[in-house]
Amino acid sequence: MKDAGGAEREGFLVLRAQSGDREALDALLASVQGPLYRYALSLVGERQLAEDVLQETFLRVYRKLGWLREPALFRPWAYRIATREAFRHLKRERRWAEQVRDEGALKALPAPPAREEFATVLSARLRETVAGLSPASRAVVVLYYLHEMSLEETAEVLGIPPGTVKSRLAYGLEALRRQLRKS
């Protein structure tokens, strides 16, 4: 996540962009372009599709920026839009139905282990391995471990309760462990 100074600068850029400053809007979009692209790519798994998701995300940000009431929350708001766009694209591509997991099974799983316990499992193969998760679990794992968001921030970005974040994280980690044991 951004440090306090970065979030403050982004908040200032949001205010300027909301008042019609095109340079501020360009700077704001440039500040999130790389992280949002990598996030979208980790969710959809294809460069072209990730570029489409990013383009749709930026269009929505441009159209809705005037409605953002808390400029300091721009980054989580942009991630939330990117998440929705990625899921929309996955559904359109008919991948969503093949990768959706049973929500009941997710809720029956125990809480996720501490970050330190799982840190040894993270390796260069992680991004490849994460691609095999359902989009819902993949989004949680990517935001929590790769973008270093807290459980609460992840829940806010995805618009789901923290308990659902925990269950999806537990499910995703178990699926990753199974995949890593196989390889």
C-alpha contacts under 8 A as a table, 3 or more apart, distances in Angstrom:
res1	aa1	res2	aa2	distance
1	M	147	H	6.64
1	M	148	E	6.45
1	M	149	M	6.27
2	K	5	G	7.82
2	K	6	G	5.47
2	K	7	A	5.79
3	D	6	G	5.23
3	D	7	A	6.21
4	A	7	A	5.16
4	A	8	E	6.03
5	G	8	E	4.99
5	G	9	R	6.11
6	G	9	R	5.06
6	G	10	E	6.11
7	A	10	E	4.99
7	A	11	G	6.02
7	A	72	A	5.82
7	A	73	L	7.95
8	E	11	G	4.96
8	E	12	F	6.27
8	E	72	A	6.37
9	R	12	F	5.08
9	R	13	L	6.24
10	E	13	L	4.95
10	E	14	V	6.11
10	E	28	L	6.52
10	E	71	P	7.43
10	E	72	A	6.83
10	E	74	F	7.26
11	G	14	V	5.03
11	G	15	L	6.39
11	G	70	E	8.00
11	G	71	P	4.46
11	G	72	A	4.61
11	G	73	L	7.63
11	G	74	F	7.01
12	F	15	L	5.19
12	F	16	R	6.34
12	F	71	P	7.38
13	L	16	R	5.06
13	L	17	A	5.96
13	L	24	A	5.24
13	L	25	L	6.95
13	L	27	A	7.48
13	L	28	L	6.12
14	V	17	A	5.02
14	V	18	Q	5.96
14	V	24	A	7.30
14	V	25	L	7.22
14	V	28	L	7.06
14	V	65	L	7.68
14	V	71	P	5.69
14	V	74	F	7.44
15	L	18	Q	5.10
15	L	19	S	6.41
15	L	71	P	6.73
16	R	19	S	5.18
16	R	20	G	6.67
16	R	21	D	5.48
16	R	24	A	5.96
16	R	25	L	7.70
17	A	20	G	5.14
17	A	21	D	4.71
17	A	22	R	6.32
17	A	23	E	7.72
17	A	24	A	5.18
17	A	25	L	4.86
18	Q	21	D	7.21
18	Q	65	L	6.49
18	Q	66	G	5.29
21	D	24	A	5.40
21	D	25	L	6.49
22	R	25	L	5.04
22	R	26	D	6.21
23	E	26	D	5.04
23	E	27	A	6.13
24	A	27	A	5.05
24	A	28	L	5.98
25	L	28	L	4.99
25	L	29	L	6.15
26	D	29	L	5.26
26	D	30	A	6.05
27	A	30	A	5.01
27	A	31	S	6.13
28	L	31	S	5.19
28	L	32	V	6.87
29	L	32	V	5.48
29	L	33	Q	5.89
29	L	58	F	7.31
30	A	33	Q	5.08
30	A	34	G	7.63
31	S	34	G	7.46
32	V	35	P	5.60
32	V	36	L	5.85
32	V	75	R	7.38
33	Q	36	L	5.35
33	Q	37	Y	5.96
33	Q	54	L	7.74
34	G	37	Y	5.20
34	G	38	R	6.24
35	P	38	R	5.23
35	P	39	Y	6.10
36	L	39	Y	4.97
36	L	40	A	5.99
36	L	54	L	6.92
36	L	79	Y	6.75
36	L	82	A	7.01
37	Y	40	A	5.08
37	Y	41	L	6.00
37	Y	50	A	6.34
37	Y	51	E	6.92
37	Y	54	L	6.02
38	R	41	L	5.03
38	R	42	S	6.13
39	Y	42	S	5.14
39	Y	43	L	6.42
39	Y	142	V	7.17
39	Y	143	L	7.83
40	A	43	L	5.10
40	A	44	V	6.11
40	A	45	G	7.94
40	A	50	A	5.15
40	A	53	V	6.64
40	A	54	L	7.04
40	A	82	A	6.74
40	A	83	T	7.33
40	A	86	A	6.29
41	L	44	V	5.29
41	L	45	G	5.12
41	L	46	E	6.11
41	L	47	R	6.17
41	L	49	L	7.63
41	L	50	A	4.82
42	S	45	G	5.51
42	S	127	R	7.10
42	S	130	V	7.66
42	S	131	A	6.66
42	S	138	R	7.58
42	S	139	A	7.94
42	S	142	V	7.27
43	L	86	A	6.71
43	L	131	A	7.23
43	L	135	P	6.01
43	L	138	R	6.32
43	L	139	A	6.27
44	V	49	L	6.61
44	V	50	A	6.27
44	V	86	A	6.44
44	V	90	L	6.64
44	V	135	P	7.76
45	G	49	L	7.71
45	G	50	A	7.39
45	G	131	A	6.42
46	E	49	L	5.32
46	E	50	A	6.03
47	R	50	A	5.02
47	R	51	E	6.14
48	Q	51	E	5.08
48	Q	52	D	6.28
49	L	52	D	4.97
49	L	53	V	6.16
49	L	89	H	7.63
50	A	53	V	4.95
50	A	54	L	6.10
50	A	86	A	7.64
51	E	54	L	5.03
51	E	55	Q	6.11
52	D	55	Q	5.08
52	D	56	E	6.19
53	V	56	E	5.17
53	V	57	T	5.99
53	V	82	A	6.74
53	V	85	E	5.71
53	V	86	A	5.69
53	V	89	H	7.11
54	L	57	T	4.91
54	L	58	F	6.13
54	L	82	A	6.84
55	Q	58	F	5.19
55	Q	59	L	6.26
56	E	59	L	5.04
56	E	60	R	6.24
56	E	85	E	6.83
57	T	60	R	5.19
57	T	61	V	6.10
57	T	78	A	7.42
57	T	81	I	5.97
57	T	82	A	5.34
57	T	85	E	6.48
58	F	61	V	4.92
58	F	62	Y	6.01
59	L	62	Y	5.11
59	L	63	R	6.18
60	R	63	R	5.05
60	R	64	K	5.87
60	R	81	I	7.45
61	V	64	K	5.25
61	V	65	L	5.37
61	V	78	A	6.88
61	V	81	I	7.70
62	Y	65	L	5.53
63	R	66	G	7.44
64	K	67	W	5.46
64	K	68	L	7.03
65	L	68	L	5.37
66	G	69	R	7.91
68	L	71	P	6.43
68	L	74	F	7.58
70	E	73	L	5.61
70	E	74	F	7.34
71	P	74	F	5.41
72	A	75	R	7.70
73	L	76	P	5.72
73	L	77	W	6.11
74	F	77	W	5.04
74	F	78	A	6.04
75	R	78	A	5.06
75	R	79	Y	6.24
76	P	79	Y	5.03
76	P	80	R	6.12
76	P	153	E	7.46
76	P	156	E	7.24
76	P	157	V	5.25
77	W	80	R	5.07
77	W	81	I	6.35
77	W	157	V	6.50
78	A	81	I	5.11
78	A	82	A	6.18
79	Y	82	A	4.94
79	Y	83	T	6.04
79	Y	157	V	5.95
79	Y	158	L	7.99
80	R	83	T	5.06
80	R	84	R	6.30
80	R	156	E	7.86
80	R	157	V	4.55
80	R	158	L	5.56
80	R	159	G	7.36
81	I	84	R	5.18
81	I	85	E	6.15
82	A	85	E	5.04
82	A	86	A	6.00
83	T	86	A	5.13
83	T	87	F	6.20
83	T	139	A	7.53
83	T	157	V	7.94
83	T	158	L	6.82
84	R	87	F	5.20
84	R	88	R	6.03
85	E	88	R	4.93
85	E	89	H	6.10
86	A	89	H	5.11
86	A	90	L	6.09
87	F	90	L	4.96
87	F	91	K	6.05
87	F	96	W	7.43
87	F	135	P	7.29
88	R	91	K	5.16
88	R	92	R	6.17
89	H	92	R	4.93
89	H	93	E	6.06
90	L	93	E	4.99
90	L	94	R	6.24
90	L	95	R	5.40
90	L	96	W	5.32
91	K	94	R	4.98
91	K	95	R	5.96
91	K	96	W	4.76
91	K	97	A	7.12
92	R	95	R	7.67
93	E	96	W	7.53
94	R	97	A	6.22
94	R	98	E	7.43
95	R	98	E	5.36
95	R	99	Q	6.40
96	W	99	Q	5.28
96	W	100	V	5.98
96	W	135	P	7.37
97	A	100	V	5.56
99	Q	133	L	7.52
99	Q	134	S	4.85
99	Q	135	P	6.93
100	V	134	S	5.73
100	V	135	P	7.30
100	V	136	A	7.63
101	R	105	A	7.95
101	R	106	L	7.92
101	R	134	S	6.62
102	D	105	A	5.50
102	D	106	L	6.69
103	E	106	L	4.99
103	E	107	K	6.43
104	G	107	K	5.32
104	G	108	A	6.61
105	A	108	A	5.30
105	A	109	L	6.86
106	L	109	L	5.62
106	L	167	S	5.41
106	L	168	R	6.11
106	L	170	A	7.84
106	L	171	Y	5.98
107	K	164	T	7.38
107	K	167	S	5.60
108	A	167	S	7.79
109	L	167	S	6.14
109	L	170	A	6.49
109	L	171	Y	6.70
110	P	167	S	7.08
110	P	170	A	6.65
111	A	166	K	5.89
111	A	167	S	6.42
111	A	170	A	5.99
112	P	166	K	6.18
112	P	167	S	7.36
112	P	169	L	6.19
112	P	170	A	4.53
112	P	173	L	7.61
113	P	117	E	6.45
113	P	118	F	7.00
113	P	170	A	7.70
114	A	117	E	5.47
114	A	118	F	6.80
115	R	118	F	5.35
115	R	119	A	5.90
115	R	145	Y	7.84
116	E	119	A	4.97
116	E	120	T	7.39
117	E	120	T	6.70
118	F	121	V	5.40
118	F	122	L	6.87
119	A	122	L	5.29
120	T	123	S	7.54
122	L	125	R	7.65
122	L	126	L	5.74
123	S	126	L	5.32
124	A	127	R	7.16
125	R	128	E	5.38
125	R	129	T	6.07
126	L	129	T	4.97
126	L	130	V	5.84
127	R	130	V	5.09
127	R	131	A	6.43
128	E	131	A	5.43
128	E	132	G	7.56
129	T	132	G	5.77
129	T	133	L	7.78
129	T	176	L	6.64
129	T	179	Q	6.97
129	T	180	L	7.59
130	V	133	L	5.58
130	V	138	R	6.24
130	V	141	V	7.91
130	V	176	L	6.88
131	A	138	R	7.14
133	L	136	A	8.00
133	L	137	S	6.12
133	L	138	R	5.41
133	L	172	G	6.53
133	L	175	A	7.11
133	L	176	L	7.74
134	S	137	S	5.39
134	S	138	R	5.87
135	P	138	R	4.91
135	P	139	A	5.98
136	A	139	A	5.39
136	A	140	V	6.63
136	A	168	R	7.13
137	S	140	V	5.23
137	S	141	V	6.16
137	S	168	R	5.06
137	S	169	L	6.21
137	S	171	Y	7.06
137	S	172	G	5.18
138	R	141	V	5.18
138	R	142	V	5.94
138	R	172	G	6.88
139	A	142	V	5.28
139	A	143	L	6.06
140	V	143	L	5.28
140	V	144	Y	5.91
140	V	154	T	6.65
140	V	165	V	6.46
140	V	168	R	6.73
140	V	169	L	6.02
141	V	144	Y	5.25
141	V	145	Y	5.75
141	V	146	L	7.39
141	V	169	L	5.93
141	V	172	G	6.71
141	V	173	L	7.70
142	V	145	Y	5.53
142	V	146	L	4.97
142	V	147	H	6.33
143	L	146	L	5.83
143	L	147	H	4.76
143	L	148	E	6.26
143	L	149	M	5.75
143	L	154	T	6.19
144	Y	147	H	5.95
144	Y	148	E	4.97
144	Y	149	M	4.79
144	Y	150	S	6.17
144	Y	151	L	6.82
144	Y	154	T	6.50
145	Y	148	E	5.03
145	Y	149	M	7.23
149	M	152	E	7.90
149	M	153	E	5.65
149	M	154	T	5.91
150	S	153	E	5.06
150	S	154	T	6.05
151	L	154	T	5.09
151	L	155	A	6.11
151	L	162	P	6.27
151	L	165	V	6.70
151	L	166	K	7.38
152	E	155	A	5.05
152	E	156	E	6.17
152	E	162	P	6.00
153	E	156	E	4.99
153	E	157	V	6.14
154	T	157	V	5.16
154	T	158	L	6.16
154	T	162	P	7.91
154	T	165	V	7.16
155	A	158	L	5.26
155	A	159	G	5.66
155	A	160	I	5.08
155	A	161	P	5.72
155	A	162	P	5.28
155	A	164	T	7.97
155	A	165	V	6.04
156	E	159	G	5.02
156	E	160	I	6.72
156	E	161	P	7.95
160	I	164	T	6.46
160	I	165	V	7.05
161	P	164	T	5.35
161	P	165	V	6.59
162	P	165	V	4.91
162	P	166	K	6.26
163	G	166	K	5.04
163	G	167	S	6.27
164	T	167	S	5.08
164	T	168	R	6.03
165	V	168	R	5.21
165	V	169	L	5.93
166	K	169	L	5.03
166	K	170	A	6.08
167	S	170	A	5.05
167	S	171	Y	6.09
168	R	171	Y	5.02
168	R	172	G	5.89
169	L	172	G	5.01
169	L	173	L	6.01
170	A	173	L	5.19
170	A	174	E	6.16
171	Y	174	E	5.21
171	Y	175	A	6.18
172	G	175	A	5.08
172	G	176	L	6.11
173	L	176	L	4.95
173	L	177	R	6.12
174	E	177	R	5.05
174	E	178	R	6.27
175	A	178	R	5.13
175	A	179	Q	6.24
176	L	179	Q	5.05
176	L	180	L	6.04
177	R	180	L	5.07
177	R	181	R	6.09
178	R	181	R	5.19
178	R	182	K	6.37
179	Q	182	K	5.21
179	Q	183	S	6.53
180	L	183	S	5.25
